[in-house]
Amino acid sequence: MSSNKARAAVVGTGHLGTFHAEKYAAIEACDLVGVVDVDHERARALADRLSCKAFSSPMDLVGKVDCVSVAVPTTLHRSVAGELLEAGVDCLVEKPLAASGAEADELVALAREHGC
C-alpha cells in the first residue's frame, strides 16, 4: 500500500454499500481496506471479491482507515456514523443523512467537533 493513498471502508454491504465498495476498489488513489455488515457472510463474500477484509464492527475500522462510507438503513445512520465521527473518522453518509433533522444536526456537530 502506498502511503499517499486514501484508506477507505464501507459499512453496509447491500446494494448501495456494494456500489460504494466497488467504486473505492476501482480508484487508483484509494485502498479499499474493508467492509462491515451485520450479515458477516455477505461482508466476507464482498471482501473476497474485492480483495479486502471483512470486519465485524464499524469500530474495528478505527485507526485502519481515513474515511468510511456509511450505507446502512437510515435509522442506523446516527449511531454508526456518530461513533465513527467521534473517533475522528471522516464519513460519507448515504442520503438521507439521518432519520430526523435533530439527528442530522447531531452528526454535523460531531463532524465539526472532531475535525471530520
N, C-alpha and C positions, 0 to 999 in steps of 0.2 A: 504494500500500500504506500502510495506517495503521500508525504505529509501535507502537501498542498491540496489534497482532495477533500471535499466535504464528506463527512461520515454521516450517513442518513439511515433511518429506520422507519418502519411503518407499523402502527398499532391498528389492527383490524385487517383481516385478510379476505373480506368479502369482495364484491365487485369493485368498489372504489379503492379499497386498500390494495388489491392486486394490481389495479391500474397504476397507482402511485408507485408501488414497488417495481413494476416493470419499467416505468419511466426513470426512476433513480438508477436502476441497473444498467440502463442504456446510456446514461450521461457519462461522458468521458471524465469529467471533473468531479465525479461523485463515486464513493464506495458505498454500496448498499451493505450495511453491517448486518441487518437482520430484520425479522418481522415478529410480531406478537399477536396472538389471538387466543380467546378462551377455548377455542377448538384447536388444541395443540397439534393434532394430526394434520389439520388443514394448514396450519402455520408451517409445520415441518415439510409438507409437500411443496408449498410455495418456496420455502427456503432452499430445498433441494434443487428445485427447478432453476432458481436464480443464483445459486451458488453463494448463499449467505447462511446465517444462523437463525434458528427458531428459538426465541426467548419465551420464558414462561410468564413474565410480568413486565409491564412498561417500565417499572423502576429498575429492572435488570439492565436497561439501556443506559442509565446514568453513568457518565464517565467514559462511555464507549462511543457515543455519537455526538454530533454537533447539532443535528436537527431531527425532528420526528414529524411525520405526517400522522395525524390522528383521524382515522377513518372508521370510527365505531359508531353505534347508534347515537343520535343527538342527545338523548337523555344521559349519556355517559361522557359527553364532551367535557363538562365541568370537572368531573372527578379525574379523568385520565389526563387531560391537558393541564389541569390545575397542579397535579403532583409533579408533572414534568417541568412546568414553568417554575414552580417553587425550587426545583433542583437546578435551575438555570439552563434548561434545555429549550432551544428555540422550537416552536411548534407551528406547523401549518395545520389548521383545523378545518376539516370539511365543513361546508355550509349545511345548515345554518350554524353559526358559531356556537350557539348554546340553545337550551330549551326555553330560556326566558331572557328578557332584557337584563334582569338583575344578574343572572349567571354570566351573561356576555360581559357586563361591566366588571364583574369579578375577574374574569380571565384577562381582560385588558389591563386591569390594575396589577395583577400578578406579573404579567409580561413586563410592564414598566418597572415594577419594583425589583425584579430580578434581572433586568438588563437584557431581556429577550426581544 
